[in-house]
Amino acid sequence: MKSLIFICMIFFTAFSAADEIPPPPPLVTLEGEVLETKNVSIYTYLHLKTGKGETWAAVSRAKLAKGDHVAIEKAMVLHDFKSPSLNRTFKTIYFGNLTDSGKGAAAVPSAK
């Protein structure tokens, strides 16, 4: 009987602890104009001007230029992210994937 109570306690503890794990942050889509790029080994950091202001994002290495319009999907926000490659801490940065413009390019040319 004591064994059964012990097993029930472990089972209950495991499930109650699982309820305490916070859900992952929601994924978002960002769109904006590229203000600046910084390429490192496998990422391209993008300083973007969006409809909600300026922000930073990181995507798989891509050939982008100032003035390009990009859309980044499935982006997850990170706070106080330390980039050893840039020797910099970003207060807020989004990591995601560039959307395909349908022409095989990662960036959508800006309307100038």
Summary of the structure (lengths in Angstrom):
residues: 112
radius of gyration: 20.8
end to end distance: 77.3
largest distance: 77.3
contacts: 277
relative contact order: 0.20
helix: 15%
strand: 49%
